[in-house]
């Protein structure tokens, strides 16, 4: 994973010529501590572009629904799990707080026998009706469109009220 390429690609989301984007972040490397800064940068740029561009930009993101079973045997399994949970929470909360259209975030379901995602990490852009890499974008969009391959990430997936939300009903007003 080349951080400079990721930064350049997501920065292009601000360009009005970009009609849509497919962003896949299913590699476990995204959950490692050394990638926290890049992960946060990508999230910030994607959300800022969506806020500025609104419906003129369609963003489809694919992240993991669950960690591969083999991850539990790795030395940094606890840190990866915590990063996974925190990232999902932040993505869901951010999507809930956007006043306009939010990026569609799909979570790829990893089967027990899979050790990694069947699609590479990518940022592919649609300009003038043409994808930057049609084959890779099609592969990711096919997975998103396949029944039972993904689940949507929504604000219902996280407890945004906090631990005392049910004690004071005014938090829901």
Beta strands, then each sheet from edge to edge (+ up, - down):
strand 1: 18-25
strand 2: 58-64
strand 3: 104-108
strand 4: 122-127
strand 5: 130-131
strand 6: 150-152
sheet 1: 5+ 4- 1+ 2+ 3+ 6-
end
